[in-house]
Amino acid sequence: MLSVFVVLVVFFGLTVFLLDMLFRRAAENSLHEVLDAQMVALVAAADPDGPESVTPTAMLDTRFETPGSGLYAEIRSGSGETIWRSQSTTGTEVQFGPALDGGGRSFFRTEIAGTDIRLAVLSRGIVWDDLHGKPARFTFSVASSLEAYEQQVSSFRQQLIGWFMGLALLFVATLALLLRWLSEPVRRLEREIREVEAGAREKLGDEWPTELAPVTGNLNALLDGERTRIRRYRDTLGNLAHSLKTPLAVMRQSLGSGATAKDALNTEIDRMSGIIEHQMKRAAASGGVLLGQAPVDVAPIVSELRAALLKVYGNKDLLFETVLAPEAQFIGDRADLTELLGNLLDNACKWAKARVRIAVSVNEEAGSRTALQLIIDDDGPGIAEADRARVLQRGGRADEATPGHGLGLAMVHDTVALYGGSLRIDGSSFGGARLELALPGRRSAS
């Protein structure tokens, strides 16, 4: 709209300039014609009395007889001496210019001395034979005030600018309404894409204009293909897990009685199992935020995990606090969120002395990929700053003496990254570790 308005202003400005120039030219031609008519009347009324004398004898325009009327005339001899002046010049100092030779003609603009009255002056040089047959040279001059001419030009210019400004505003307003009507399908497409990203709908609607129908059709096909691809990933990985677990179990049962070899093989089998589990979970979440994924309420998942972990760590008599925004929702797979929170809360409960807290909120000012904020605190030994990057790598552990494969936080980190979120480890005010997650989420509409 701004570009159209600029072009319109330039175009209309040029049009106004050209029309104004044409009107001024037409008005000036009209002024010339008026002065020519007065000149013809003056010459026709003049009667030469001798080589240096001529007097108008016929009736002239009455304005020539009214002082200050705005119409003035003068006749001069060949030597430049004034022979006759109209009564309208009384009290004014009108400059009619130099005397002219026979057939000469001049036109110029001037001002009456001591005033701001502008005049247009027309002069002609005429040669007549006097009563004795001798040539006599005279200069006839007619002057007219430009006030009426300038008022006419100014009035036309103001009306022209006013009409074109009104026309430009009307045109822009009409164009704005037309563009708003024409762009409504695009705004609808934008709204529906945002709803798909937020999980409020599974695919775009139907009945689009011809120009957008191929785009929306391809987007819906892409959504269907994405969901199909993720389902295929998970089905394939489930089959892979089922296929590998049985051979591994058979290998474990078939080990010989040698204690050293058995322990070594058991260690490697455990490592293989951990790697398989890690890769399965990573690939299962490899779709990240699924387009059209229905949002998942966070509070019920946290409540279920809290109840289960309080049973598992019942011997610790933990104080497990939850600070939950009941309207917080996760945009993604429920199993992924359960796995993420399960790993983190299990670690917190395992290392905590007596207190664990999880806080869930929605930051609407953050991007859609990091709107869901989760903070987990415990009062355990914490994670040293030097170890925080290493524990997020597969196989990395802060305490090598504690049993485990070091895959939990690595899987959490990989899954969070695939969802486009973030995971940060810090020190807790309780004295232990603090884990801050930012994941795709939103505030429930209900």
C-alpha positions, -999 to 999 in steps of 0.1 A, spaced: 0 0 0 29 24 8 45 16 -25 12 22 -44 6 54 -25 41 67 -34 37 58 -71 2 75 -70 16 107 -54 43 109 -81 18 101 -109 -8 125 -97 18 152 -89 31 150 -125 -5 152 -138 -13 182 -116 19 199 -128 11 193 -165 -25 204 -161 -15 235 -142 11 243 -169 -15 239 -197 -41 260 -178 -16 288 -172 -6 287 -209 -43 289 -219 -49 317 -194 -19 336 -208 -32 332 -243 -65 345 -232 -48 375 -216 -29 382 -249 -62 381 -268 -78 406 -244 -48 429 -248 -48 425 -286 -85 434 -287 -79 465 -266 -50 474 -288 -71 471 -320 -98 492 -304 -72 519 -294 -56 520 -328 -90 521 -346 -101 550 -324 -68 570 -329 -68 600 -354 -34 614 -363 -33 652 -362 3 655 -374 36 638 -373 38 642 -336 2 642 -326 -26 616 -324 -58 615 -303 -84 588 -298 -117 601 -311 -139 571 -308 -154 556 -277 -130 533 -258 -136 509 -229 -150 529 -199 -122 514 -177 -97 537 -196 -116 567 -181 -116 553 -145 -85 560 -124 -69 528 -110 -93 506 -130 -66 481 -139 -67 489 -177 -43 515 -189 -32 529 -223 -7 553 -237 3 567 -272 39 579 -277 55 597 -307 85 584 -326 108 603 -303 93 586 -272 74 616 -260 40 607 -245 12 621 -267 -18 607 -249 -26 587 -218 -58 572 -206 -74 588 -175 -70 555 -157 -33 562 -153 -40 592 -131 -21 589 -98 -2 558 -110 33 554 -125 28 528 -152 59 520 -172 50 511 -208 85 503 -220 106 519 -248 92 533 -280 91 508 -310 98 511 -347 71 505 -372 58 470 -371 76 463 -337 58 444 -310 66 438 -273 50 420 -244 63 420 -208 52 420 -172 60 448 -147 48 464 -115 34 498 -107 61 517 -89 56 517 -51 29 490 -52 26 452 -56 2 455 -85 15 435 -114 7 444 -150 9 428 -184 20 454 -210 15 451 -248 31 476 -272 30 480 -310 49 503 -333 27 519 -361 37 542 -390 10 564 -405 9 591 -432 0 624 -417 -22 651 -433 7 662 -454 15 627 -467 46 624 -445 51 592 -425 45 595 -388 57 568 -363 38 561 -331 39 535 -302 6 523 -289 7 506 -255 -20 488 -235 -15 475 -199 -38 453 -179 -37 443 -142 -27 406 -136 -48 403 -104 -78 386 -121 -54 364 -141 -34 353 -110 -65 348 -90 -79 326 -117 -47 305 -119 -44 302 -81 -81 292 -78 -77 266 -105 -45 253 -89 -61 249 -54 -91 232 -69 -69 209 -90 -47 199 -60 -78 194 -38 -96 173 -63 -66 151 -70 -58 147 -33 -94 136 -27 -92 113 -57 -59 98 -45 -73 92 -10 -104 76 -25 -83 55 -48 -60 43 -20 -90 36 3 -107 16 -25 -75 -2 -33 -70 -10 4 -105 -25 7 -100 -45 -25 -66 -58 -14 -80 -67 20 -108 -87 3 -83 -103 -21 -58 -112 6 -83 -128 30 -75 -163 17 -38 -157 24 -45 -145 59 -67 -175 64 -39 -197 52 -15 -180 77 -40 -186 105 -44 -222 97 -7 -228 94 -2 -213 129 -30 -236 142 -13 -266 127 20 -256 143 2 -251 177 -16 -285 174 -51 -270 172 -58 -287 138 -43 -317 119 -44 -302 84 -54 -272 64 -91 -267 54 -107 -272 20 -122 -248 -6 -94 -225 -14 -91 -201 -44 -76 -215 -76 -43 -197 -69 -39 -213 -35 -54 -247 -40 -22 -263 -53 -2 -249 -23 -27 -260 3 -30 -294 -13 8 -300 -13 10 -288 24 -17 -313 34 1 -340 15 33 -330 33 15 -332 67 2 -367 59 35 -378 47 53 -365 78 29 -384 101 32 -415 81 70 -413 82 71 -409 119 47 -439 124 70 -460 101 101 -450 121 85 -460 153 71 -493 140 104 -502 125 123 -494 157 98 -513 178 104 -543 155 141 -538 158 140 -537 196 119 -568 197 143 -586 173 175 -576 192 163 -582 227 158 -619 222 192 -627 208 209 -606 235 189 -625 262 200 -658 246 236 -647 245 235 -638 282 220 -672 291 245 -690 269 276 -676 286 302 -699 299 310 -704 336 342 -683 335 336 -655 358 360 -630 341 347 -637 306 311 -637 318 315 -603 335 332 -588 304 305 -601 281 277 -590 304 292 -555 305 293 -554 267 258 -568 264 246 -541 289 264 -515 268 248 -528 236 214 -528 252 219 -492 264 231 -481 229 201 -498 213 177 -481 237 194 -447 232 192 -449 195 157 -462 195 145 -433 217 165 -408 196 150 -420 163 116 -423 178 117 -386 185 135 -377 153 104 -361 139 106 -334 165 75 -313 166 50 -330 143 29 -307 123 -6 -312 133 4 -328 166 -23 -325 193 -10 -306 224 -4 -326 255 -14 -314 290 17 -314 312 2 -314 347 -13 -350 345 21 -364 333 39 -347 362 14 -360 387 17 -396 374 55 -395 375 55 -380 410 32 -407 423 54 -435 407 87 -420 419 75 -415 455 68 -452 456 102 -461 440 121 -439 464 98 -444 494 127 -452 516 140 -416 513 108 -399 526 112 -373 498 95 -339 498 84 -338 462 70 -304 453 52 -294 421 45 -259 410 24 -263 379 5 -240 355 -26 -261 349 -31 -247 314 5 -255 303 6 -278 272 34 -295 254 33 -296 216 48 -329 207 45 -366 215 32 -376 249 57 -405 252 86 -382 245 76 -358 272 70 -387 296 105 -401 288 121 -367 292 106 -359 326 109 -395 338 147 -394 332 152 -360 348 129 -366 378 144 -400 383 179 -386 384 167 -358 408 151 -383 432 181 -406 430 206 -379 440 184 -358 463 187 -360 500 152 -350 509 138 -325 485 128 -323 448 108 -296 431 95 -292 395 80 -259 382 61 -257 350 51 -225 333 44 -210 299 63 -180 286 41 -164 259 68 -139 250 92 -167 240 90 -184 206 67 -213 200 96 -237 202 106 -226 237 74 -214 253 71 -243 277 94 -238 307 103 -266 331 127 -262 361 137 -292 382 156 -286 415 170 -311 440 191 -308 472 217 -334 462 254 -330 456 248 -312 423 268 -313 391 301 -295 390 304 -268 364 333 -286 347 311 -318 343 280 -301 330 289 -304 293 302 -339 297 271 -354 313 251 -344 283 272 -366 261 264 -403 256 283 -423 282 293 -393 302 287 -394 339 297 -371 368 301 -400 392 318 -430 375 314 -451 407 276 -450 405 261 -478 383 246 -468 350 255 -462 314 254 -424 313 227 -424 287 198 -407 305 208 -371 302 222 -377 267 189 -390 255 171 -361 271 196 -336 255 192 -352 221 154 -353 223 152 -317 235 175 -306 206 153 -325 181 123 -305 193 142 -273 188 143 -266 226 171 -261 251 185 -278 282 206 -260 307 223 -273 339 229 -249 368 232 -249 405 200 -250 426 191 -228 455 185 -260 474 222 -268 471 219 -295 444 214 -294 406 189 -273 386 179 -284 351 160 -259 330 142 -271 299 125 -250 272 103 -270 249 75 -263 223 44 -254 242 14 -231 246 -12 -221 271 -44 -241 268 -72 -222 251 -98 -235 276 
